[in-house]
């Protein structure tokens, strides 16, 4: 016996609203946003135009230290946030999105500097390229730092010079960005 069952997902005559799975996804997205807002420093949070009751609940959440109570209060904050329209949190979402993009850019820049440091330790050609790009660099100091970093690595010593090379490269990169 074949039964013709129409579900609310393919019934075009009636609109039953979002599925239960979609409701859960939406609730988890609001909870994630609530978590991110509660972790923002107060100075950044003050720049966002949020509803007064949401700000009050974020303050309440920050005062709670117990893990379970904090988790329960975070759920309540998400519930309060669901009472408002999505437009009330567009500025917060934009700020958090910009932060993520900025963090990705900074992380990529740090990885490039780390790769350059490794090249400097491995080949003299990379050192000559860096000197050509930055003619005002203290060549003698840079060469001695690279030599020290190599000996530290071989002797299994703490990487003091290795870190100094990175800091030097970082300051060169900052000077480049300020010059442009």
Backbone as JSON, one array per atom type, in Angstrom:
{
  "sequence": "XXXXXXXXXXXXXXXXXXXXXXXXXXXXXXXXXXXXXXXXXXXXXXXXXXXXXXXXXXXXXXXXXXXXXXXXXXXXXXXXXXXXXXXXXXXXXXXXXXXXXXXXXXXXXXXXXXXXXXXXXXXXXXXXXXXXXXXXXXXXXXXXXXXXXXXXXXXXXXXXXXXXXXXXXXXXXXXXXXXX",
  "N": [[0.83, -1.17, 0.0], [0.68, 2.12, -0.93], [1.29, 5.19, 0.46], [0.48, 8.51, 0.13], [2.31, 10.94, 1.26], [2.58, 14.2, 2.18], [4.98, 16.47, 3.02], [5.78, 19.28, 5.09], [7.77, 20.59, 3.85], [7.51, 20.34, 1.12], [4.98, 21.16, 0.58], [3.19, 23.38, -1.07], [0.98, 24.94, -0.66], [0.63, 25.63, 2.02], [2.37, 27.51, 4.46], [4.59, 26.58, 6.71], [6.63, 27.66, 8.11], [10.09, 27.91, 9.26], [12.14, 24.92, 9.29], [12.64, 22.59, 11.95], [15.31, 21.96, 12.24], [16.49, 24.16, 10.98], [15.67, 26.16, 12.73], [17.14, 25.43, 14.96], [19.76, 25.78, 13.99], [19.72, 28.56, 13.61], [19.36, 29.41, 16.27], [21.74, 28.49, 17.41], [23.55, 30.06, 16.0], [22.92, 32.59, 16.99], [23.64, 32.17, 19.64], [26.41, 31.8, 19.32], [27.1, 34.37, 18.41], [26.41, 35.8, 20.69], [28.3, 34.79, 22.47], [30.67, 35.76, 21.27], [30.23, 38.52, 21.49], [30.22, 38.8, 24.27], [32.84, 38.33, 24.84], [34.2, 40.44, 23.82], [36.26, 43.33, 24.39], [35.37, 45.89, 26.77], [35.7, 48.48, 25.68], [35.47, 48.19, 22.88], [32.94, 47.12, 22.76], [31.4, 49.24, 23.61], [31.39, 50.87, 21.42], [29.6, 49.74, 19.7], [26.28, 49.85, 18.63], [24.03, 48.58, 20.53], [21.01, 46.99, 21.75], [19.62, 48.11, 24.89], [18.86, 46.19, 26.86], [20.32, 43.97, 26.07], [22.96, 44.82, 26.42], [22.91, 45.1, 29.2], [22.56, 42.43, 30.0], [24.94, 41.35, 29.04], [26.76, 42.62, 30.74], [25.92, 41.44, 33.15], [26.62, 38.81, 32.6], [29.4, 38.96, 32.48], [30.1, 39.31, 35.12], [29.77, 36.88, 36.31], [31.38, 34.0, 37.49], [31.31, 31.25, 37.86], [31.33, 28.26, 36.02], [29.07, 26.73, 35.06], [26.92, 28.41, 35.76], [27.61, 30.6, 34.27], [27.38, 29.58, 31.69], [24.63, 29.09, 31.61], [23.69, 31.72, 31.91], [24.69, 32.78, 29.55], [23.12, 31.44, 27.7], [20.69, 32.64, 28.37], [21.24, 35.26, 27.62], [21.42, 34.9, 24.85], [18.77, 34.25, 24.37], [17.51, 36.67, 25.01], [18.62, 38.17, 22.98], [17.44, 36.99, 20.75], [14.92, 38.04, 20.81], [15.03, 40.43, 19.55], [15.18, 42.09, 16.33], [17.13, 41.04, 13.45], [18.46, 43.18, 12.38], [19.26, 44.75, 14.49], [21.66, 43.78, 15.27], [23.44, 44.0, 13.21], [25.58, 45.83, 13.05], [27.29, 44.84, 15.0], [27.88, 42.32, 13.96], [29.21, 43.1, 11.65], [31.46, 44.4, 12.74], [32.7, 42.27, 14.07], [33.23, 40.64, 11.9], [35.05, 42.22, 10.48], [37.12, 42.18, 12.32], [37.89, 39.51, 12.19], [38.83, 39.35, 9.55], [40.96, 41.15, 9.71], [42.55, 39.83, 11.6], [43.21, 37.54, 10.15], [44.75, 38.67, 8.1], [46.9, 39.7, 9.6], [47.93, 37.34, 10.67], [48.73, 36.02, 8.33], [50.74, 37.78, 7.5], [52.59, 37.45, 9.59], [53.29, 34.78, 9.16], [54.56, 35.02, 6.7], [56.78, 36.53, 7.47], [58.03, 34.7, 9.19], [58.69, 32.71, 7.36], [60.5, 34.12, 5.78], [62.5, 34.55, 7.66], [63.4, 31.92, 8.06], [64.43, 31.44, 5.48], [66.51, 33.27, 5.51], [68.18, 32.1, 7.4], [68.95, 29.86, 6.08], [70.09, 30.49, 3.56], [72.55, 32.54, 1.92], [71.87, 34.07, -0.22], [69.27, 34.96, 0.19], [69.7, 36.72, 2.25], [71.22, 38.66, 0.93], [69.29, 39.61, -0.86], [67.49, 40.78, 0.92], [69.07, 42.82, 1.96], [69.44, 44.29, -0.36], [66.81, 45.18, -0.78], [66.4, 46.74, 1.47], [68.4, 49.1, 1.91], [69.31, 50.65, 4.05], [69.6, 49.11, 6.24], [71.19, 47.7, 9.14], [73.74, 45.97, 8.35], [75.86, 44.46, 9.45], [74.99, 43.9, 12.06], [72.69, 42.4, 11.5], [73.82, 40.2, 10.12], [75.37, 39.09, 12.2], [73.36, 38.39, 14.0], [72.01, 36.42, 12.55], [74.04, 34.52, 12.31], [74.38, 33.88, 15.05], [71.84, 32.82, 15.55], [71.9, 30.54, 13.98], [73.93, 29.06, 15.28], [72.72, 28.76, 17.77], [70.58, 27.12, 17.11], [71.92, 24.81, 16.23], [73.29, 24.06, 18.56], [71.23, 23.54, 20.21], [70.19, 25.48, 21.93], [68.39, 28.04, 23.81], [66.27, 30.05, 21.73], [67.22, 32.92, 21.39], [68.54, 34.83, 19.65], [67.33, 34.04, 17.33], [64.71, 34.88, 17.74], [65.21, 37.6, 17.86], [65.95, 38.14, 15.23], [63.51, 37.8, 14.0], [62.05, 39.92, 15.2], [63.45, 42.08, 14.17], [62.91, 41.79, 11.42], [60.17, 42.18, 11.56], [60.0, 44.85, 12.38], [61.11, 46.04, 10.12], [59.12, 45.43, 8.24], [56.98, 46.87, 9.31], [57.99, 49.44, 9.02], [57.99, 49.57, 6.24], [55.22, 49.48, 5.66], [54.4, 51.87, 6.82], [55.76, 53.68, 5.25], [54.48, 53.45, 2.84]],
  "CA": [[0.0, 0.0, 0.0], [1.45, 3.34, -1.04], [0.64, 6.32, 1.11], [0.99, 9.78, -0.36], [2.54, 11.84, 2.39], [3.2, 15.48, 1.84], [5.61, 17.09, 4.17], [5.67, 20.73, 5.06], [8.82, 21.17, 3.01], [7.11, 20.37, -0.28], [3.59, 21.59, 0.51], [3.23, 24.76, -1.53], [-0.22, 25.68, -0.26], [0.76, 26.09, 3.4], [3.71, 27.9, 4.91], [4.72, 26.15, 8.09], [7.77, 28.31, 8.73], [11.36, 27.19, 9.14], [12.18, 23.59, 9.86], [13.2, 22.52, 13.29], [16.76, 22.0, 12.07], [16.84, 25.54, 10.7], [15.49, 26.91, 13.97], [18.29, 25.1, 15.81], [20.92, 26.46, 13.42], [19.59, 29.98, 13.91], [19.59, 29.58, 17.71], [23.18, 28.3, 17.66], [24.24, 31.23, 15.46], [22.72, 33.67, 17.96], [24.47, 31.83, 20.81], [27.8, 32.09, 18.95], [27.24, 35.82, 18.41], [26.38, 36.22, 22.1], [29.62, 34.45, 23.02], [31.65, 36.7, 20.74], [29.98, 39.84, 22.09], [30.6, 38.79, 25.68], [34.31, 38.27, 24.92], [34.77, 41.71, 23.36], [36.62, 44.27, 25.46], [34.33, 46.92, 26.97], [35.89, 49.64, 24.8], [34.89, 47.87, 21.57], [31.51, 46.9, 22.95], [30.76, 50.54, 23.76], [31.27, 51.47, 20.09], [28.53, 49.08, 18.96], [24.94, 50.26, 19.04], [23.25, 47.39, 20.89], [19.88, 47.29, 22.63], [19.98, 48.3, 26.3], [18.72, 44.95, 27.64], [21.42, 43.09, 25.69], [24.15, 45.32, 27.13], [22.74, 44.78, 30.63], [22.81, 41.0, 30.18], [26.38, 41.12, 28.84], [27.38, 43.02, 32.0], [25.62, 40.38, 34.12], [27.41, 37.62, 32.24], [30.82, 39.2, 32.81], [30.3, 39.24, 36.57], [29.61, 35.49, 36.75], [32.62, 33.24, 37.35], [31.03, 29.82, 37.84], [31.2, 27.79, 34.63], [27.7, 26.34, 34.74], [26.08, 29.59, 35.84], [27.99, 31.43, 33.12], [26.79, 28.94, 30.52], [23.19, 29.33, 31.71], [23.48, 33.14, 31.64], [24.96, 32.97, 28.13], [21.89, 31.0, 27.04], [19.68, 33.67, 28.59], [21.62, 36.39, 26.77], [21.01, 34.54, 23.49], [17.3, 34.34, 24.35], [17.19, 38.09, 24.95], [19.0, 38.64, 21.66], [16.48, 36.48, 19.76], [13.72, 38.88, 20.88], [15.26, 41.59, 18.69], [15.37, 41.82, 14.91], [18.51, 40.84, 13.03], [19.06, 44.49, 12.08], [19.83, 45.31, 15.72], [23.0, 43.24, 15.49], [24.23, 44.1, 11.99], [26.83, 46.53, 13.34], [28.14, 43.92, 15.76], [28.36, 41.29, 13.02], [30.19, 43.75, 10.77], [32.68, 44.61, 13.51], [33.34, 40.97, 14.3], [33.73, 40.18, 10.6], [36.26, 42.99, 10.2], [38.18, 41.7, 13.2], [38.39, 38.24, 11.67], [39.62, 39.64, 8.36], [42.2, 41.77, 10.17], [43.36, 38.79, 12.23], [43.74, 36.69, 9.08], [45.82, 39.41, 7.44], [48.05, 39.75, 10.5], [48.5, 36.0, 10.75], [49.44, 35.77, 7.07], [51.96, 38.58, 7.52], [53.52, 36.79, 10.51], [53.79, 33.57, 8.49], [55.53, 35.45, 5.68], [58.01, 36.92, 8.17], [58.67, 33.47, 9.66], [59.28, 32.04, 6.2], [61.68, 34.9, 5.41], [63.53, 34.26, 8.67], [63.96, 30.6, 7.73], [65.26, 31.6, 4.28], [67.74, 33.96, 5.9], [69.05, 31.17, 8.12], [69.37, 28.79, 5.18], [70.9, 30.89, 2.4], [73.14, 33.88, 1.86], [71.18, 34.81, -1.28], [68.12, 35.63, 0.79], [70.25, 37.84, 3.0], [71.6, 39.7, -0.02], [68.04, 40.19, -1.36], [66.95, 41.65, 1.97], [69.94, 44.0, 2.02], [69.13, 45.09, -1.55], [65.5, 45.8, -0.59], [66.51, 47.71, 2.56], [69.82, 49.5, 1.93], [69.7, 51.33, 5.28], [69.63, 48.12, 7.33], [72.49, 47.47, 9.77], [74.13, 44.66, 7.8], [76.73, 43.75, 10.38], [74.15, 43.41, 13.16], [71.84, 41.34, 10.95], [74.66, 39.01, 9.87], [75.76, 38.47, 13.47], [72.17, 37.74, 14.55], [71.77, 35.19, 11.79], [75.09, 33.57, 12.72], [74.03, 33.42, 16.39], [70.64, 31.98, 15.47], [72.33, 29.23, 13.45], [74.64, 28.32, 16.32], [71.73, 28.38, 18.79], [69.82, 25.99, 16.6], [72.79, 23.63, 16.21], [73.64, 23.7, 19.93], [69.98, 23.28, 20.93], [70.08, 26.49, 22.98], [67.19, 28.88, 23.67], [66.37, 30.82, 20.48], [67.2, 34.35, 21.63], [68.89, 35.53, 18.42], [66.29, 33.65, 16.37], [63.61, 35.8, 18.0], [65.65, 38.95, 17.52], [65.87, 38.25, 13.78], [62.09, 38.0, 13.69], [61.68, 41.28, 15.6], [64.07, 42.98, 13.2], [62.11, 41.69, 10.2], [58.87, 42.77, 11.85], [60.16, 46.31, 12.38], [61.29, 46.43, 8.72], [57.82, 45.35, 7.59], [56.19, 48.0, 9.81], [58.51, 50.64, 8.36], [57.52, 49.54, 4.85], [53.8, 49.83, 5.61], [54.27, 53.29, 7.14], [56.3, 54.45, 4.13], [53.54, 53.41, 1.71]],
  "C": [[0.87, 1.24, 0.0], [0.65, 4.48, -0.46], [1.29, 7.58, 0.57], [1.1, 10.74, 0.81], [3.2, 13.12, 1.89], [3.77, 16.06, 3.12], [5.51, 18.6, 4.04], [6.74, 21.36, 4.21], [8.41, 21.22, 1.55], [5.63, 20.71, -0.45], [3.57, 23.08, 0.16], [2.05, 25.59, -1.07], [-0.1, 26.29, 1.14], [2.2, 26.45, 3.71], [3.81, 27.58, 6.39], [5.91, 26.79, 8.81], [9.04, 27.49, 8.58], [11.29, 25.82, 9.79], [12.8, 23.64, 11.24], [14.73, 22.59, 13.25], [17.22, 23.44, 11.82], [16.69, 26.41, 11.94], [16.68, 26.66, 14.9], [19.55, 25.79, 15.3], [20.89, 27.96, 13.74], [19.87, 30.26, 15.39], [21.07, 29.43, 18.04], [23.99, 29.48, 17.11], [24.11, 32.42, 16.41], [23.57, 33.42, 19.21], [25.95, 32.12, 20.52], [28.06, 33.6, 18.93], [27.25, 36.36, 19.84], [27.72, 35.94, 22.77], [30.67, 35.44, 22.56], [31.47, 38.09, 21.35], [30.43, 39.89, 23.54], [32.12, 38.78, 25.86], [34.97, 39.55, 24.42], [35.18, 42.57, 24.54], [35.55, 45.36, 25.58], [34.48, 48.13, 26.04], [35.3, 49.4, 23.42], [33.39, 47.69, 21.67], [30.76, 48.23, 23.05], [30.56, 51.22, 22.4], [30.12, 50.89, 19.27], [27.19, 49.55, 19.52], [24.09, 49.01, 19.27], [22.07, 47.8, 21.76], [20.3, 47.29, 24.1], [19.9, 47.0, 27.1], [19.83, 43.96, 27.3], [22.7, 43.52, 26.4], [24.09, 44.99, 28.62], [23.04, 43.3, 30.88], [24.27, 40.64, 29.95], [27.14, 41.5, 30.11], [27.14, 41.97, 33.08], [26.48, 39.15, 33.86], [28.87, 37.78, 32.64], [31.1, 39.09, 34.3], [30.28, 37.8, 37.08], [30.91, 34.72, 36.48], [32.39, 31.73, 37.29], [30.73, 29.36, 36.42], [29.75, 27.5, 34.25], [26.77, 27.55, 34.77], [26.36, 30.52, 34.66], [27.37, 30.88, 31.83], [25.28, 29.19, 30.48], [22.89, 30.8, 31.39], [23.74, 33.46, 30.17], [23.74, 32.54, 27.31], [20.78, 32.03, 27.18], [19.97, 34.9, 27.74], [21.2, 36.12, 25.32], [19.49, 34.64, 23.35], [16.86, 35.8, 24.24], [17.52, 38.64, 23.56], [18.02, 38.18, 20.59], [15.19, 37.29, 19.76], [13.81, 40.07, 19.92], [15.4, 41.15, 17.24], [16.85, 41.65, 14.6], [19.22, 42.17, 12.77], [19.72, 45.11, 13.31], [21.27, 44.87, 15.93], [23.88, 43.29, 14.24], [25.58, 44.78, 12.25], [27.81, 45.63, 14.08], [28.72, 42.85, 14.84], [29.43, 41.87, 12.09], [31.52, 43.95, 11.5], [33.42, 43.3, 13.73], [33.9, 40.41, 13.01], [35.01, 40.9, 10.23], [37.41, 42.51, 11.06], [38.76, 40.4, 12.67], [39.25, 38.45, 10.44], [40.97, 40.24, 8.75], [43.12, 40.73, 10.81], [43.98, 37.86, 11.18], [44.9, 37.37, 8.37], [47.08, 39.45, 8.3], [48.73, 38.4, 10.62], [49.28, 35.67, 9.49], [50.75, 36.55, 7.02], [53.01, 37.95, 8.43], [54.11, 35.53, 9.88], [54.81, 33.92, 7.41], [56.86, 35.83, 6.33], [58.76, 35.69, 8.69], [59.35, 32.73, 8.52], [60.54, 32.78, 5.75], [62.82, 34.65, 6.39], [64.19, 32.92, 8.38], [64.85, 30.67, 6.5], [66.58, 32.25, 4.63], [68.71, 33.01, 6.6], [69.62, 30.1, 7.19], [70.29, 29.26, 4.06], [71.38, 32.32, 2.5], [72.45, 34.72, 0.79], [69.99, 35.58, -0.73], [68.57, 36.84, 1.59], [70.61, 38.99, 2.07], [70.35, 40.38, -0.61], [67.45, 41.17, -0.35], [67.77, 42.93, 2.07], [69.68, 44.9, 0.82], [67.79, 45.83, -1.4], [65.55, 46.91, 0.46], [67.96, 48.14, 2.71], [70.26, 50.16, 3.24], [69.83, 50.37, 6.46], [71.06, 47.98, 7.87], [72.94, 46.05, 9.4], [74.94, 43.83, 8.79], [75.92, 43.13, 11.52], [73.28, 42.25, 12.68], [72.64, 40.07, 10.7], [75.04, 38.31, 11.18], [74.55, 37.78, 14.13], [71.87, 36.42, 13.84], [72.78, 34.12, 12.17], [74.78, 33.0, 14.11], [72.82, 32.49, 16.37], [71.0, 30.59, 14.94], [73.05, 28.4, 14.52], [73.7, 27.9, 17.45], [70.95, 27.15, 18.36], [70.65, 24.7, 16.63], [73.1, 23.14, 17.62], [72.41, 23.42, 20.79], [69.83, 24.22, 22.13], [68.78, 27.27, 22.81], [67.34, 29.85, 22.49], [66.29, 32.34, 20.66], [67.48, 35.13, 20.34], [67.86, 35.24, 17.32], [65.09, 34.58, 16.5], [63.97, 37.24, 17.61], [65.62, 39.18, 16.01], [64.43, 38.52, 13.38], [61.65, 39.42, 14.03], [62.25, 42.32, 14.64], [63.28, 42.98, 11.89], [60.75, 42.34, 10.38], [58.95, 44.3, 11.82], [60.39, 46.82, 10.95], [59.96, 46.43, 7.99], [56.93, 46.51, 8.04], [56.66, 49.3, 9.18], [58.05, 50.73, 6.92], [56.06, 49.97, 4.76], [53.59, 51.31, 5.94], [54.77, 54.17, 6.0], [55.32, 54.49, 2.97], [52.26, 53.93, 2.13]]
}
